[in-house]
Amino acid sequence: MIHPGRAAPVLTVFLLCLILTACPQAPPESLDVTLAHDKGNLPMFQENFIKQGETARKAIGVGIHAVPSITPDLFRHQMMAGLPTDQAPELFVWWSSFRARELVDHNFVTDLTDVWDKYADDYSPDMRAAFTVDGKVYGFPYVVEYWPVWYNRKIFDRLGLHAPTTWPEFIAVCERLKAAGVTPILSSLQNSWPAFIWFEEMLIGEDPALYEGLCRGTTAYTDPRVIKACRVWKGMIDKGYFTDPSVNMLTNGGHLWNSESCAMTLCGTWYYSSVLTAQGVDEKDIGCFILPSHNPAAGNNIVFEVGPIFTAKNAPHADAARRLADWWMSPRGNASFATVHQSCPANRKADTDYLPPIKRDLLDRIRADGYRLLNRYWEATPTPISEAAVLKLGEFILKPDSLEQVLSDIETIAEAHRAGETP
């Protein structure tokens, strides 16, 4: 999936950006710092980071020059090449939990514990934990995203379907869609990482404690309960509920929606505005529901992911980056980006009236019905395991009969990691 590589030539990208946008002669009140990100294939991110920089420049005198990469793979290579040097971007997006540890272990990022302490009442302990490594807190969240099922209202209305509230209702919806010649669910293996989407959902839908144990390494991938949960997924694949995984859920999501090539997509709340509406899908044609657990005893659960930004220790203007992080973590700064991005704010004191009704209703339901929040597999699992696991899960998606062998292979990888060996 994502591996360190030789990316020295890309250092010139950041060098040029720093020369052009962070000239030492510029007065402090007009300083722009570089923010590197991996959302180059989602133009809305670039536009909104620029807007956030304009607001920050007016508020604290520190603006943003956003530098996009097209893919996460390329972005990671750029960061691993640039972060050890004085050409490092002042800020850069990354991932939380286990994926933040490598940054700390390499001494690439600055400690922001004092900033988190300043806003202790504004963020949940679970949110802080996602940024904590060995008792210190690094980086900050620009948004938090939840993972519901998005469904095509045009298709549902035409077939007289309603958002399901139980697993049998969900399966009945899939059967009705299939009978009408509509593929129920979008499946994608582009960039490999989407392979974990239904894997984590099946585990959470069986038992959230099982899922957390798997992520922590206290439960084996070959545990009978894991196999049981994944067999539910296999049954869905065997029944033809998913599209061909060669489709691209990001760059082609809007077309697939408007052409009614599929009826549902399980993805983060960012998918609504960054992909669907940005690619021409009418808001009135989009609905969402939280996937019900296939095991009723599992209760109400939903996956969340947090959008982290880290401040680079070796960057030319690290102090300005800290000032920007402090402002961004405030209710005003956090709401500023979340508003233009139409995403859920991470700061609990930030106003949410700006959210489109569909997201506000989702957030209200999560809070009112006491949904358990579980960190996404990609971040909640040690990086060497998750990166290898998505490739193996991709094999399963392509060849569903390989389920038990795939889970055995992932367990071998996990055991090697826990033993300190190279998977």
C-alpha positions as CSV (number, residue, x, y, z in Angstrom):
1,M,0.0,0.0,0.0
2,I,2.3,2.8,1.2
3,H,6.0,2.2,1.6
4,P,8.9,4.6,2.1
5,G,10.7,5.3,-1.1
6,R,13.3,7.4,-2.8
7,A,11.7,10.8,-3.3
8,A,14.5,13.2,-3.0
9,P,13.5,15.1,-6.2
10,V,10.3,16.2,-4.6
11,L,12.2,18.2,-2.1
12,T,12.5,21.0,-4.7
13,V,8.7,21.4,-4.6
14,F,8.7,22.4,-1.0
15,L,11.9,24.4,-1.4
16,L,10.3,26.5,-4.2
17,C,7.1,26.9,-2.2
18,L,9.1,28.2,0.8
19,I,11.1,30.6,-1.3
20,L,8.0,32.0,-3.0
21,T,5.6,32.1,-0.1
22,A,7.7,32.4,3.1
23,C,10.3,35.0,2.2
24,P,12.4,36.0,5.3
25,Q,11.9,39.7,4.3
26,A,8.2,39.4,4.8
27,P,6.9,41.1,8.0
28,P,5.6,38.6,10.6
29,E,2.1,39.9,10.3
30,S,2.0,38.8,6.6
31,L,3.8,35.5,6.9
32,D,2.4,32.5,5.1
33,V,3.4,29.0,6.2
34,T,3.2,25.9,4.0
35,L,0.5,23.3,4.6
36,A,1.2,20.1,2.7
37,H,-1.7,17.7,2.1
38,D,-2.6,14.5,0.2
39,K,-6.0,15.6,-1.1
40,G,-4.9,16.8,-4.6
41,N,-7.5,14.6,-6.2
42,L,-10.3,16.3,-4.2
43,P,-10.1,20.0,-5.2
44,M,-12.4,21.1,-2.4
45,F,-9.7,20.5,0.2
46,Q,-7.2,22.7,-1.6
47,E,-9.8,25.5,-2.0
48,N,-10.8,25.3,1.7
49,F,-7.3,25.2,3.1
50,I,-6.7,28.4,1.1
51,K,-9.9,30.0,2.5
52,Q,-8.8,28.9,6.0
53,G,-5.4,30.6,5.4
54,E,-7.2,33.9,4.4
55,T,-9.2,33.8,7.6
56,A,-6.2,33.0,9.8
57,R,-4.1,35.8,8.2
58,K,-6.7,38.3,9.2
59,A,-7.1,36.9,12.7
60,I,-3.5,36.3,13.7
61,G,-1.3,37.4,10.9
62,V,-0.3,33.9,9.8
63,G,-1.7,32.6,6.5
64,I,-1.5,29.3,4.6
65,H,0.1,28.3,1.3
66,A,-1.5,24.9,0.6
67,V,0.6,22.4,-1.4
68,P,-1.3,19.3,-2.6
69,S,-0.1,15.8,-3.6
70,I,-2.3,13.7,-5.8
71,T,-2.2,10.4,-3.9
72,P,-1.5,9.3,-0.3
73,D,1.5,7.2,-1.6
74,L,3.2,10.2,-3.2
75,F,2.4,12.4,-0.3
76,R,4.0,10.0,2.2
77,H,7.1,9.7,0.1
78,Q,7.4,13.5,0.0
79,M,6.9,13.9,3.7
80,M,9.4,11.2,4.7
81,A,12.0,12.9,2.4
82,G,11.3,16.4,3.5
83,L,10.5,16.2,7.2
84,P,14.1,15.5,8.3
85,T,15.4,18.6,6.6
86,D,15.0,22.4,7.0
87,Q,12.8,22.2,3.9
88,A,10.0,20.6,5.8
89,P,6.5,22.2,5.4
90,E,5.4,24.0,8.6
91,L,2.2,22.0,8.7
92,F,1.1,18.8,7.1
93,V,-1.9,16.5,7.2
94,W,-1.4,13.0,8.5
95,W,-3.2,10.2,10.4
96,S,-3.9,9.7,14.1
97,S,-3.2,7.0,16.7
98,F,-0.6,4.4,15.6
99,R,0.2,6.4,12.5
100,A,1.3,9.4,14.5
101,R,3.9,7.3,16.4
102,E,6.4,7.1,13.6
103,L,6.4,10.9,13.4
104,V,7.3,11.1,17.1
105,D,9.8,8.3,17.0
106,H,11.7,10.1,14.2
107,N,11.4,13.5,16.1
108,F,9.7,15.1,13.1
109,V,6.9,16.9,15.0
110,T,6.5,19.4,17.8
111,D,4.8,18.7,21.1
112,L,1.5,20.6,21.4
113,T,0.5,19.4,24.8
114,D,0.3,22.9,26.2
115,V,-2.1,23.9,23.4
116,W,-4.3,20.9,24.1
117,D,-4.3,21.8,27.8
118,K,-5.4,25.3,27.0
119,Y,-8.5,23.8,25.2
120,A,-9.0,20.8,27.6
121,D,-12.8,21.5,27.9
122,D,-13.3,21.9,24.2
123,Y,-12.3,18.4,23.1
124,S,-13.3,14.9,24.2
125,P,-10.8,12.7,26.0
126,D,-11.3,10.2,23.1
127,M,-10.2,12.8,20.6
128,R,-7.1,13.8,22.7
129,A,-6.2,10.1,23.0
130,A,-6.0,9.8,19.2
131,F,-3.2,12.4,19.2
132,T,-1.4,11.2,22.3
133,V,2.0,9.3,22.1
134,D,3.7,8.4,25.4
135,G,1.7,10.9,27.4
136,K,2.4,13.9,25.1
137,V,0.0,15.3,22.5
138,Y,1.1,16.0,18.9
139,G,-0.9,17.6,16.1
140,F,-4.5,18.8,16.2
141,P,-7.8,17.9,14.4
142,Y,-9.1,20.1,11.7
143,V,-12.4,18.1,11.4
144,V,-13.9,14.9,12.7
145,E,-15.8,12.6,10.2
146,Y,-18.3,9.8,10.9
147,W,-19.0,6.9,8.6
148,P,-22.6,6.3,7.6
149,V,-24.1,4.7,4.5
150,W,-25.0,7.3,1.8
151,Y,-27.9,6.3,-0.4
152,N,-29.3,7.5,-3.7
153,R,-32.8,8.9,-2.9
154,K,-33.8,8.8,-6.6
155,I,-33.4,5.1,-6.7
156,F,-34.9,4.5,-3.2
157,D,-37.9,6.7,-4.0
158,R,-38.5,5.0,-7.4
159,L,-38.5,1.6,-5.8
160,G,-40.4,2.6,-2.7
161,L,-37.5,1.8,-0.4
162,H,-36.7,3.4,3.0
163,A,-33.6,3.7,5.0
164,P,-33.2,0.5,7.0
165,T,-33.0,0.5,10.8
166,T,-32.2,-3.2,11.3
167,W,-29.9,-5.7,9.5
168,P,-32.8,-7.8,8.0
169,E,-34.2,-4.6,6.6
170,F,-30.8,-3.7,5.1
171,I,-30.5,-7.1,3.5
172,A,-34.1,-6.7,2.2
173,V,-33.1,-3.4,0.6
174,C,-30.1,-5.0,-1.1
175,E,-32.3,-7.8,-2.5
176,R,-34.9,-5.4,-3.8
177,L,-32.2,-3.3,-5.5
178,K,-30.6,-6.3,-7.1
179,A,-33.9,-7.6,-8.3
180,A,-34.5,-4.2,-10.0
181,G,-31.1,-4.4,-11.8
182,V,-29.3,-1.9,-9.5
183,T,-26.1,-2.9,-7.9
184,P,-26.7,-2.2,-4.1
185,I,-23.3,-1.1,-2.9
186,L,-20.2,0.6,-4.3
187,S,-17.0,-1.3,-3.8
188,S,-13.6,0.0,-4.6
189,L,-10.0,-1.2,-4.4
190,Q,-8.4,1.9,-6.0
191,N,-5.4,3.0,-3.8
192,S,-6.0,-0.3,-1.8
193,W,-7.1,1.3,1.4
194,P,-10.9,1.0,0.8
195,A,-10.5,-2.7,1.4
196,F,-10.8,-2.2,5.2
197,I,-14.2,-0.4,5.0
198,W,-16.5,-3.4,5.2
199,F,-13.9,-5.4,7.2
200,E,-14.1,-3.0,10.1
201,E,-17.9,-2.7,9.8
202,M,-18.4,-6.4,10.0
203,L,-16.3,-6.7,13.1
204,I,-18.0,-3.7,14.8
205,G,-21.4,-5.2,13.8
206,E,-20.4,-8.4,15.5
207,D,-18.9,-6.9,18.7
208,P,-17.2,-3.6,19.1
209,A,-15.0,-5.1,21.9
210,L,-13.9,-7.7,19.4
211,Y,-12.9,-5.0,16.9
212,E,-10.9,-3.1,19.6
213,G,-9.1,-6.2,20.7
214,L,-8.1,-7.0,17.1
215,C,-6.7,-3.5,16.7
216,R,-4.8,-3.6,20.0
217,G,-3.4,-7.1,19.2
218,T,-5.2,-9.0,22.0
219,T,-7.5,-10.8,19.5
220,A,-6.3,-12.9,16.7
221,Y,-7.4,-12.4,13.1
222,T,-8.1,-16.2,13.1
223,D,-10.4,-15.9,16.1
224,P,-13.7,-17.8,15.3
225,R,-15.7,-14.6,16.0
226,V,-13.6,-12.7,13.4
227,I,-14.2,-15.5,10.9
228,K,-17.9,-15.5,11.7
229,A,-18.2,-11.7,11.1
230,C,-16.3,-11.9,7.8
231,R,-18.5,-14.7,6.6
232,V,-21.4,-12.2,6.7
233,W,-19.3,-10.0,4.4
234,K,-18.5,-12.9,2.1
235,G,-22.2,-13.8,1.8
236,M,-22.9,-10.2,0.6
237,I,-20.1,-10.5,-2.0
238,D,-21.3,-13.9,-3.1
239,K,-24.9,-12.5,-3.6
240,G,-23.6,-9.8,-5.9
241,Y,-24.3,-6.8,-3.6
242,F,-21.1,-5.0,-4.5
243,T,-19.9,-3.3,-7.7
244,D,-16.8,-4.4,-9.4
245,P,-13.9,-3.2,-7.2
246,S,-12.1,-1.7,-10.1
247,V,-14.4,1.4,-10.0
248,N,-13.0,4.6,-8.3
249,M,-15.1,5.8,-5.4
250,L,-13.3,9.1,-5.3
251,T,-12.7,10.5,-8.8
252,N,-15.8,8.8,-10.2
253,G,-18.2,8.8,-7.3
254,G,-20.5,11.6,-8.7
255,H,-20.8,9.9,-12.1
256,L,-21.6,6.5,-10.5
257,W,-24.3,8.2,-8.4
258,N,-25.9,10.3,-11.2
259,S,-25.8,7.3,-13.6
260,E,-27.5,5.2,-10.9
261,S,-24.7,2.6,-11.3
262,C,-25.1,1.8,-7.6
263,A,-27.4,2.8,-4.8
264,M,-25.3,3.0,-1.6
265,T,-21.8,3.9,-0.5
266,L,-20.3,3.4,3.0
267,C,-17.9,6.3,3.6
268,G,-17.1,9.2,5.8
269,T,-19.1,12.4,6.1
270,W,-16.4,14.0,3.9
271,Y,-17.8,12.0,1.0
272,Y,-21.0,14.1,0.9
273,S,-19.3,17.4,0.0
274,S,-15.8,16.4,-1.2
275,V,-17.1,13.8,-3.7
276,L,-20.8,13.8,-4.3
277,T,-21.9,17.4,-4.4
278,A,-18.5,18.5,-5.7
279,Q,-19.0,16.2,-8.7
280,G,-22.5,17.4,-9.5
281,V,-24.9,15.3,-7.4
282,D,-27.9,17.3,-6.2
283,E,-28.3,17.5,-2.5
284,K,-31.9,16.4,-2.7
285,D,-30.8,13.1,-4.2
286,I,-28.6,12.1,-1.2
287,G,-29.8,10.4,2.0
288,C,-27.9,8.6,4.7
289,F,-28.3,6.1,7.5
290,I,-26.1,4.4,10.1
291,L,-25.5,0.8,9.1
292,P,-27.3,-1.4,11.7
293,S,-25.3,-4.1,13.4
294,H,-25.8,-7.6,11.9
295,N,-25.6,-8.9,15.5
296,P,-28.2,-7.0,17.5
297,A,-26.2,-7.6,20.7
298,A,-23.5,-5.4,19.3
299,G,-25.6,-2.3,19.9
300,N,-25.3,1.1,18.2
301,N,-21.9,1.8,16.8
302,I,-20.3,4.1,14.2
303,V,-16.8,4.5,12.9
304,F,-15.1,7.9,13.2
305,E,-12.0,9.4,11.7
306,V,-10.3,12.5,12.6
307,G,-8.5,14.8,10.2
308,P,-5.1,15.6,11.9
309,I,-2.6,18.3,11.0
310,F,0.9,18.2,12.5
311,T,3.5,20.9,13.0
312,A,7.0,20.0,11.7
313,K,9.9,20.5,14.1
314,N,12.5,21.3,11.4
315,A,10.4,23.8,9.4
316,P,11.8,27.3,9.0
317,H,8.8,28.9,10.7
318,A,7.9,26.4,13.4
319,D,6.8,29.2,15.8
320,A,4.3,30.6,13.3
321,A,3.0,27.1,12.8
322,R,2.4,26.8,16.6
323,R,0.5,30.1,16.6
324,L,-1.7,28.8,13.7
325,A,-2.3,25.5,15.5
326,D,-3.4,27.4,18.7
327,W,-5.9,29.5,16.7
328,W,-7.1,26.6,14.7
329,M,-7.9,24.6,17.9
330,S,-10.0,27.4,19.3
331,P,-13.8,27.3,18.8
332,R,-13.6,30.1,16.2
333,G,-10.6,28.6,14.3
334,N,-12.0,25.1,14.3
335,A,-15.5,26.3,13.2
336,S,-13.9,28.4,10.5
337,F,-12.6,25.5,8.5
338,A,-15.4,23.1,9.3
339,T,-17.9,25.8,8.1
340,V,-16.3,26.3,4.7
341,H,-15.7,22.5,4.4
342,Q,-19.2,21.7,5.6
343,S,-17.8,19.1,8.0
344,C,-18.4,18.3,11.6
345,P,-16.1,20.4,13.9
346,A,-13.8,18.6,16.3
347,N,-14.1,21.4,18.9
348,R,-17.3,20.7,21.0
349,K,-17.9,24.4,21.6
350,A,-18.0,25.2,17.9
351,D,-21.4,26.0,16.4
352,T,-22.9,23.4,14.1
353,D,-25.8,25.5,12.6
354,Y,-23.9,25.8,9.3
355,L,-24.0,22.1,8.6
356,P,-26.3,20.9,5.9
357,P,-29.4,19.3,7.4
358,I,-28.3,15.7,6.4
359,K,-25.1,16.0,8.5
360,R,-26.7,17.9,11.4
361,D,-29.4,15.2,11.6
362,L,-26.7,12.5,11.6
363,L,-24.7,14.2,14.3
364,D,-27.9,14.7,16.4
365,R,-28.7,11.0,16.1
366,I,-25.3,9.9,17.1
367,R,-25.5,12.0,20.2
368,A,-29.1,11.4,21.1
369,D,-29.0,7.6,20.6
370,G,-25.7,7.2,22.4
371,Y,-23.7,5.7,19.5
372,R,-20.4,4.2,20.5
373,L,-17.6,5.9,18.5
374,L,-14.8,3.7,17.2
375,N,-11.6,4.9,15.6
376,R,-11.1,3.9,12.0
377,Y,-9.1,0.7,11.3
378,W,-6.5,2.5,9.3
379,E,-5.5,4.6,12.3
380,A,-6.5,2.2,15.2
381,T,-4.2,-0.6,14.0
382,P,-0.4,-0.5,13.9
383,T,0.7,0.8,10.6
384,P,2.7,-2.2,9.4
385,I,-0.3,-4.4,10.0
386,S,-3.0,-2.2,8.5
387,E,-0.9,-1.5,5.3
388,A,-0.3,-5.2,4.7
389,A,-3.8,-6.2,5.8
390,V,-5.5,-4.0,3.1
391,L,-3.6,-5.8,0.4
392,K,-4.7,-9.2,1.8
393,L,-8.3,-8.0,2.2
394,G,-8.2,-6.9,-1.4
395,E,-7.3,-10.5,-2.3
396,F,-10.3,-11.7,-0.4
397,I,-12.6,-9.2,-2.2
398,L,-11.4,-10.5,-5.5
399,K,-11.5,-14.2,-4.4
400,P,-14.1,-14.5,-1.6
401,D,-13.3,-18.3,-1.1
402,S,-9.9,-17.3,0.2
403,L,-11.3,-15.8,3.4
404,E,-9.8,-18.1,6.0
405,Q,-6.4,-18.2,4.3
406,V,-6.4,-14.4,4.0
407,L,-7.2,-14.0,7.7
408,S,-4.5,-16.5,8.6
409,D,-2.0,-14.6,6.4
410,I,-2.9,-11.3,8.2
411,E,-2.5,-13.0,11.6
412,T,1.0,-14.2,10.6
413,I,1.9,-10.5,9.7
414,A,0.4,-9.3,13.0
415,E,2.4,-11.9,15.0
416,A,5.6,-10.9,13.3
417,H,5.0,-7.2,14.1
418,R,4.3,-8.0,17.7
419,A,7.5,-10.0,17.9
420,G,9.4,-7.1,16.5
421,E,10.1,-8.7,13.2
422,T,9.6,-7.2,9.8
423,P,6.2,-8.4,8.4
